[in-house]
Amino acid sequence: APAFLAEDITSKDSLVSDMVRHIKHFVKVGGIECVGMGSDFDGIGGNLEVKDASMMQMIFEALRKEGFSEDQIEKIAYTNVLRVIKETL
C-alpha cells in the first residue's frame, strides 16, 4: 500500500494494518462486492511491508484475523475483479 494510506500522511511506512483499515472502510461504505486487490507495485516507494505480489497473503491473513470469511477474502483477492472484467468485456 502506498504511504498515503497511513493515518499520518507524512509517514513513509506502508503497512498491512493500513490496507486492512481501508478495506474495512470500503466494505462498510460500498459492500464486499466493491473491493478488489491489484498487484501492481511499480512506482510505489517508501517502507513497504508488502514488497511484491508474493507477499499478498499477509493482507489476506490480516483480513482473516479481522473476521473476514474465506468467501469474502476470495472476493477481495480476485473474484470481484474477475466479475467486473467479465461484465465489461
VMD Tcl script that builds the backbone (N, CA, C; Angstrom):
set m [mol new atoms 267]
animate dup $m
set s [atomselect $m all]
$s set {name element resname resid chain x y z} {
  {N N ALA 1 A 0.851 -1.192 0.000}
  {CA C ALA 1 A 0.000 0.000 0.000}
  {C C ALA 1 A 0.876 1.227 0.000}
  {N N PRO 2 A 0.484 2.198 -0.764}
  {CA C PRO 2 A 1.230 3.447 -0.737}
  {C C PRO 2 A 1.140 4.096 0.638}
  {N N ALA 3 A 2.137 4.886 0.955}
  {CA C ALA 3 A 2.177 5.523 2.273}
  {C C ALA 3 A 0.969 6.424 2.513}
  {N N PHE 4 A 0.296 6.892 1.450}
  {CA C PHE 4 A -0.852 7.783 1.658}
  {C C PHE 4 A -2.011 7.086 2.373}
  {N N LEU 5 A -1.953 5.787 2.519}
  {CA C LEU 5 A -2.982 5.073 3.272}
  {C C LEU 5 A -2.792 5.199 4.778}
  {N N ALA 6 A -1.612 5.624 5.190}
  {CA C ALA 6 A -1.328 5.749 6.622}
  {C C ALA 6 A -2.171 6.857 7.238}
  {N N GLU 7 A -2.483 6.694 8.509}
  {CA C GLU 7 A -3.238 7.740 9.205}
  {C C GLU 7 A -2.431 9.029 9.270}
  {N N ASP 8 A -1.117 8.917 9.393}
  {CA C ASP 8 A -0.217 10.070 9.371}
  {C C ASP 8 A 0.271 10.229 7.934}
  {N N ILE 9 A -0.245 11.215 7.219}
  {CA C ILE 9 A 0.060 11.344 5.787}
  {C C ILE 9 A 1.522 11.672 5.511}
  {N N THR 10 A 2.286 12.021 6.521}
  {CA C THR 10 A 3.716 12.263 6.315}
  {C C THR 10 A 4.529 10.983 6.463}
  {N N SER 11 A 3.881 9.899 6.849}
  {CA C SER 11 A 4.567 8.625 7.066}
  {C C SER 11 A 5.093 8.065 5.751}
  {N N LYS 12 A 6.239 7.437 5.809}
  {CA C LYS 12 A 6.807 6.726 4.657}
  {C C LYS 12 A 6.528 5.224 4.753}
  {N N ASP 13 A 5.856 4.831 5.839}
  {CA C ASP 13 A 5.569 3.414 6.051}
  {C C ASP 13 A 4.297 3.001 5.330}
  {N N SER 14 A 4.332 1.823 4.761}
  {CA C SER 14 A 3.188 1.238 4.082}
  {C C SER 14 A 2.897 -0.092 4.763}
  {N N LEU 15 A 1.861 -0.104 5.595}
  {CA C LEU 15 A 1.616 -1.243 6.468}
  {C C LEU 15 A 0.347 -2.010 6.099}
  {N N VAL 16 A 0.373 -3.303 6.347}
  {CA C VAL 16 A -0.796 -4.151 6.133}
  {C C VAL 16 A -1.971 -3.625 6.950}
  {N N SER 17 A -1.717 -3.191 8.162}
  {CA C SER 17 A -2.805 -2.694 9.011}
  {C C SER 17 A -3.512 -1.501 8.379}
  {N N ASP 18 A -2.772 -0.648 7.661}
  {CA C ASP 18 A -3.401 0.475 6.961}
  {C C ASP 18 A -4.266 -0.018 5.808}
  {N N MET 19 A -3.774 -1.017 5.075}
  {CA C MET 19 A -4.554 -1.573 3.972}
  {C C MET 19 A -5.848 -2.186 4.490}
  {N N VAL 20 A -5.751 -2.947 5.571}
  {CA C VAL 20 A -6.931 -3.597 6.146}
  {C C VAL 20 A -7.928 -2.550 6.628}
  {N N ARG 21 A -7.438 -1.492 7.240}
  {CA C ARG 21 A -8.332 -0.421 7.705}
  {C C ARG 21 A -9.102 0.167 6.529}
  {N N HIS 22 A -8.425 0.395 5.407}
  {CA C HIS 22 A -9.091 0.941 4.226}
  {C C HIS 22 A -10.062 -0.062 3.617}
  {N N ILE 23 A -9.686 -1.330 3.558}
  {CA C ILE 23 A -10.585 -2.355 3.031}
  {C C ILE 23 A -11.860 -2.413 3.867}
  {N N LYS 24 A -11.721 -2.394 5.183}
  {CA C LYS 24 A -12.895 -2.422 6.064}
  {C C LYS 24 A -13.796 -1.218 5.810}
  {N N HIS 25 A -13.198 -0.061 5.580}
  {CA C HIS 25 A -13.998 1.136 5.301}
  {C C HIS 25 A -14.743 0.990 3.972}
  {N N PHE 26 A -14.055 0.531 2.928}
  {CA C PHE 26 A -14.707 0.330 1.633}
  {C C PHE 26 A -15.866 -0.652 1.756}
  {N N VAL 27 A -15.670 -1.740 2.486}
  {CA C VAL 27 A -16.736 -2.732 2.667}
  {C C VAL 27 A -17.908 -2.111 3.413}
  {N N LYS 28 A -17.620 -1.315 4.425}
  {CA C LYS 28 A -18.682 -0.658 5.196}
  {C C LYS 28 A -19.480 0.304 4.321}
  {N N VAL 29 A -18.800 1.048 3.470}
  {CA C VAL 29 A -19.456 2.071 2.650}
  {C C VAL 29 A -20.121 1.475 1.410}
  {N N GLY 30 A -19.418 0.568 0.713}
  {CA C GLY 30 A -19.914 0.093 -0.573}
  {C C GLY 30 A -20.288 -1.368 -0.646}
  {N N GLY 31 A -19.952 -2.132 0.380}
  {CA C GLY 31 A -20.229 -3.562 0.353}
  {C C GLY 31 A -19.032 -4.361 -0.128}
  {N N ILE 32 A -19.059 -5.639 0.158}
  {CA C ILE 32 A -17.935 -6.514 -0.160}
  {C C ILE 32 A -17.692 -6.614 -1.667}
  {N N GLU 33 A -18.733 -6.424 -2.480}
  {CA C GLU 33 A -18.583 -6.573 -3.928}
  {C C GLU 33 A -17.813 -5.427 -4.585}
  {N N CYS 34 A -17.530 -4.363 -3.857}
  {CA C CYS 34 A -16.850 -3.213 -4.476}
  {C C CYS 34 A -15.345 -3.201 -4.230}
  {N N VAL 35 A -14.817 -4.192 -3.530}
  {CA C VAL 35 A -13.395 -4.194 -3.185}
  {C C VAL 35 A -12.667 -5.245 -4.001}
  {N N GLY 36 A -11.543 -4.853 -4.604}
  {CA C GLY 36 A -10.698 -5.783 -5.339}
  {C C GLY 36 A -9.243 -5.400 -5.178}
  {N N MET 37 A -8.387 -6.386 -5.117}
  {CA C MET 37 A -6.954 -6.153 -4.936}
  {C C MET 37 A -6.239 -6.208 -6.273}
  {N N GLY 38 A -5.205 -5.399 -6.377}
  {CA C GLY 38 A -4.308 -5.445 -7.518}
  {C C GLY 38 A -2.907 -5.752 -7.038}
  {N N SER 39 A -2.062 -6.132 -7.953}
  {CA C SER 39 A -0.688 -6.468 -7.559}
  {C C SER 39 A 0.329 -5.657 -8.346}
  {N N ASP 40 A -0.038 -4.449 -8.710}
  {CA C ASP 40 A 0.862 -3.567 -9.448}
  {C C ASP 40 A 1.680 -2.764 -8.443}
  {N N PHE 41 A 2.939 -3.089 -8.316}
  {CA C PHE 41 A 3.803 -2.430 -7.347}
  {C C PHE 41 A 4.748 -1.426 -7.998}
  {N N ASP 42 A 4.641 -1.206 -9.303}
  {CA C ASP 42 A 5.510 -0.251 -9.991}
  {C C ASP 42 A 5.296 1.151 -9.458}
  {N N GLY 43 A 6.376 1.822 -9.139}
  {CA C GLY 43 A 6.312 3.220 -8.749}
  {C C GLY 43 A 5.903 3.476 -7.319}
  {N N ILE 44 A 5.724 2.442 -6.530}
  {CA C ILE 44 A 5.363 2.629 -5.130}
  {C C ILE 44 A 6.645 2.654 -4.315}
  {N N GLY 45 A 6.837 3.748 -3.605}
  {CA C GLY 45 A 8.036 3.885 -2.788}
  {C C GLY 45 A 7.708 3.851 -1.316}
  {N N GLY 46 A 8.706 4.061 -0.516}
  {CA C GLY 46 A 8.526 4.087 0.927}
  {C C GLY 46 A 8.958 2.785 1.563}
  {N N ASN 47 A 8.652 2.642 2.817}
  {CA C ASN 47 A 8.980 1.440 3.584}
  {C C ASN 47 A 7.819 0.463 3.461}
  {N N LEU 48 A 7.919 -0.437 2.497}
  {CA C LEU 48 A 6.813 -1.328 2.166}
  {C C LEU 48 A 6.832 -2.596 3.011}
  {N N GLU 49 A 5.737 -2.866 3.690}
  {CA C GLU 49 A 5.606 -4.139 4.399}
  {C C GLU 49 A 5.308 -5.260 3.395}
  {N N VAL 50 A 4.470 -4.978 2.407}
  {CA C VAL 50 A 4.191 -5.909 1.308}
  {C C VAL 50 A 4.967 -5.391 0.104}
  {N N LYS 51 A 6.073 -6.055 -0.202}
  {CA C LYS 51 A 7.001 -5.552 -1.217}
  {C C LYS 51 A 6.665 -5.999 -2.639}
  {N N ASP 52 A 5.956 -7.125 -2.769}
  {CA C ASP 52 A 5.592 -7.629 -4.090}
  {C C ASP 52 A 4.405 -8.582 -3.951}
  {N N ALA 53 A 3.932 -9.075 -5.081}
  {CA C ALA 53 A 2.725 -9.910 -5.095}
  {C C ALA 53 A 2.883 -11.196 -4.290}
  {N N SER 54 A 4.109 -11.677 -4.133}
  {CA C SER 54 A 4.310 -12.911 -3.369}
  {C C SER 54 A 3.971 -12.736 -1.891}
  {N N MET 55 A 3.828 -11.496 -1.443}
  {CA C MET 55 A 3.556 -11.214 -0.033}
  {C C MET 55 A 2.093 -10.839 0.225}
  {N N MET 56 A 1.237 -10.956 -0.795}
  {CA C MET 56 A -0.169 -10.584 -0.647}
  {C C MET 56 A -0.877 -11.410 0.430}
  {N N GLN 57 A -0.395 -12.618 0.693}
  {CA C GLN 57 A -1.014 -13.457 1.726}
  {C C GLN 57 A -1.006 -12.783 3.090}
  {N N MET 58 A -0.064 -11.872 3.307}
  {CA C MET 58 A -0.031 -11.134 4.573}
  {C C MET 58 A -1.322 -10.336 4.759}
  {N N ILE 59 A -1.810 -9.763 3.669}
  {CA C ILE 59 A -3.050 -8.981 3.723}
  {C C ILE 59 A -4.230 -9.908 4.003}
  {N N PHE 60 A -4.279 -11.031 3.297}
  {CA C PHE 60 A -5.399 -11.955 3.454}
  {C C PHE 60 A -5.424 -12.558 4.858}
  {N N GLU 61 A -4.257 -12.841 5.417}
  {CA C GLU 61 A -4.195 -13.358 6.787}
  {C C GLU 61 A -4.683 -12.300 7.779}
  {N N ALA 62 A -4.315 -11.055 7.554}
  {CA C ALA 62 A -4.785 -9.968 8.424}
  {C C ALA 62 A -6.301 -9.816 8.323}
  {N N LEU 63 A -6.856 -10.001 7.121}
  {CA C LEU 63 A -8.309 -9.936 6.958}
  {C C LEU 63 A -8.989 -11.074 7.723}
  {N N ARG 64 A -8.403 -12.275 7.682}
  {CA C ARG 64 A -8.942 -13.400 8.461}
  {C C ARG 64 A -8.988 -13.041 9.945}
  {N N LYS 65 A -7.911 -12.460 10.434}
  {CA C LYS 65 A -7.839 -12.086 11.853}
  {C C LYS 65 A -8.870 -11.020 12.207}
  {N N GLU 66 A -9.295 -10.233 11.213}
  {CA C GLU 66 A -10.315 -9.205 11.432}
  {C C GLU 66 A -11.733 -9.751 11.276}
  {N N GLY 67 A -11.846 -11.061 10.997}
  {CA C GLY 67 A -13.158 -11.685 10.931}
  {C C GLY 67 A -13.747 -11.840 9.543}
  {N N PHE 68 A -12.975 -11.546 8.496}
  {CA C PHE 68 A -13.471 -11.752 7.138}
  {C C PHE 68 A -13.525 -13.250 6.859}
  {N N SER 69 A -14.582 -13.683 6.183}
  {CA C SER 69 A -14.731 -15.097 5.829}
  {C C SER 69 A -13.860 -15.416 4.615}
  {N N GLU 70 A -13.665 -16.711 4.373}
  {CA C GLU 70 A -12.892 -17.126 3.193}
  {C C GLU 70 A -13.572 -16.647 1.914}
  {N N ASP 71 A -14.901 -16.691 1.875}
  {CA C ASP 71 A -15.639 -16.206 0.705}
  {C C ASP 71 A -15.382 -14.714 0.479}
  {N N GLN 72 A -15.413 -13.944 1.543}
  {CA C GLN 72 A -15.154 -12.504 1.423}
  {C C GLN 72 A -13.719 -12.239 0.970}
  {N N ILE 73 A -12.773 -12.989 1.497}
  {CA C ILE 73 A -11.372 -12.806 1.115}
  {C C ILE 73 A -11.172 -13.177 -0.348}
  {N N GLU 74 A -11.818 -14.242 -0.817}
  {CA C GLU 74 A -11.729 -14.606 -2.236}
  {C C GLU 74 A -12.294 -13.499 -3.118}
  {N N LYS 75 A -13.388 -12.880 -2.691}
  {CA C LYS 75 A -13.949 -11.768 -3.461}
  {C C LYS 75 A -12.950 -10.625 -3.549}
  {N N ILE 76 A -12.338 -10.284 -2.427}
  {CA C ILE 76 A -11.360 -9.200 -2.400}
  {C C ILE 76 A -10.124 -9.577 -3.215}
  {N N ALA 77 A -9.689 -10.827 -3.099}
  {CA C ALA 77 A -8.459 -11.279 -3.747}
  {C C ALA 77 A -8.581 -11.347 -5.263}
  {N N TYR 78 A -9.731 -11.817 -5.772}
  {CA C TYR 78 A -9.807 -11.958 -7.228}
  {C C TYR 78 A -11.208 -12.044 -7.818}
  {N N THR 79 A -12.192 -12.619 -7.131}
  {CA C THR 79 A -13.462 -12.858 -7.825}
  {C C THR 79 A -14.220 -11.578 -8.144}
  {N N ASN 80 A -14.096 -10.544 -7.320}
  {CA C ASN 80 A -14.745 -9.274 -7.662}
  {C C ASN 80 A -14.141 -8.678 -8.928}
  {N N VAL 81 A -12.820 -8.714 -9.020}
  {CA C VAL 81 A -12.152 -8.172 -10.207}
  {C C VAL 81 A -12.520 -8.998 -11.435}
  {N N LEU 82 A -12.517 -10.314 -11.302}
  {CA C LEU 82 A -12.885 -11.188 -12.414}
  {C C LEU 82 A -14.314 -10.908 -12.876}
  {N N ARG 83 A -15.227 -10.714 -11.935}
  {CA C ARG 83 A -16.622 -10.400 -12.272}
  {C C ARG 83 A -16.714 -9.108 -13.074}
  {N N VAL 84 A -16.017 -8.077 -12.642}
  {CA C VAL 84 A -16.065 -6.790 -13.343}
  {C C VAL 84 A -15.467 -6.913 -14.742}
  {N N ILE 85 A -14.375 -7.642 -14.876}
  {CA C ILE 85 A -13.775 -7.843 -16.203}
  {C C ILE 85 A -14.764 -8.552 -17.121}
  {N N LYS 86 A -15.409 -9.613 -16.627}
  {CA C LYS 86 A -16.379 -10.349 -17.446}
  {C C LYS 86 A -17.569 -9.474 -17.825}
  {N N GLU 87 A -18.040 -8.644 -16.884}
  {CA C GLU 87 A -19.170 -7.758 -17.167}
  {C C GLU 87 A -18.800 -6.667 -18.164}
  {N N THR 88 A -17.553 -6.279 -18.164}
  {CA C THR 88 A -17.099 -5.170 -19.006}
  {C C THR 88 A -16.768 -5.619 -20.421}
  {N N LEU 89 A -16.205 -6.805 -20.551}
  {CA C LEU 89 A -15.784 -7.279 -21.877}
  {C C LEU 89 A -16.904 -7.884 -22.608}
}
mol reanalyze $m
mol bondsrecalc $m
mol representation Tube
mol addrep $m
